[in-house]
Amino acid sequence: MRDRYGRSIATPRARRRAWWHFQLLDHAFLRIVWWNLFEIAPGVWRSNQPSPRRLKRYQRMGIRSVINLRGAVQQSPFLFEQEACAKLGLTLHNITLSARKLVPRDNILELIALMRSVERPFVLHCKSGADRAGFAAAIYLAVIEGRPVAEARRQLHWKYMHLASTDTGVLDHVFDVYEAEMAQEPMSLEHWFATRYDHDALTASWDARRG
């Protein structure tokens, strides 16, 4: 049902159906007061999926850009966000990450390039603000801010609702492997992503570790 409905806001009827899809199937009603919003660096924020009303609040906070880590999926969350950002003068960027699967190298490098060039202040978000947002925030701190990876990876923490003991622990595994390899051959996280990161191999090693 989540994939089938909420694919248009072009007519009043479609908009009503998409709004209920957003509220119930995408769990927007849970995010009315729970924003999972944190400033990770000056002018850089992480959060869960914002509603149009919250995007207006973000604009009042001075936010200029929004990085949507859920990708440009033609469903209610993206459709309402795209419409609201256009009305508010916010620049919306769309990158595809996954909470439970590792994405190809190009997605990561695209994200790094975007975070380096995007107009600030900006907010990056996924659905809950726990996993994809934490992964992207950790990369931002380590690569753009130059923070130690051991510090940056704390963005993947239960205080943001990230649980490493579940399937989303594959994101922690990326940093585990990086730190283990750096003990043998030091290199920056960005260079490692560009030359060593292999989402298939990392997925296989994660499955073996869990199995």
C-alpha positions, 0 to 999 in steps of 0.5 A: 500500500505504501508503494501503490498510493500517494503518487500524485497531488495534481488534483484535489482528490489526489492531494487528499489521498496523498496527504493521508498516505503521507500521514498514515503510511509514511508515519508523518503523524508521529513526526508532528512534534518529534523532529529528531533535529540536531545541529551537527556543525555550524549551519548544518542540521540533521532531521527526520522527514519534514512536513510542509509546515516544518519546512516553513519553520526551517526557512524561518531558521535561516535554512537555505538548502535541503538534502533529501536522502530518500531520493526523488521517489514520486510519492507523497513525502517527496511530492509535498516536500518538492512543492513546499521547497519551491514555494519557500525558495528552498533548494531541494537536492535529492540523494539516494541512500538506504537504511538497511542496504549499502548503496554504490560508491557513486552515491556516496561520492555524489553526496560528499560533493554535494555537501561540500558545495551546497548553500548553507545553512542546510538540513539533511534528512531521511524518513526517521532521521536515525540511519541515513541521516546519521550515516550522512552526518558522520561522513560530513563531519569526517570528510568536510569538517575533518573530525576523527572518524571515531567521533564522527561515527557517533552520529549513528547512535541510539540517541537518534533512534539508530540501533546497530543491532538491527539490519541498519547496523550495516552502516556501522559496519562500513566504519568498522571496516574502514577503521580496521583497514586504516590500522594497516594502511592509513588514508582519509575516509574520502579517499577510502570511499573513492578507492576501497569502498565496495558495497557488494563486498561490504554487504557480504562481509556484514552478512558473514559477520551476522551469520 
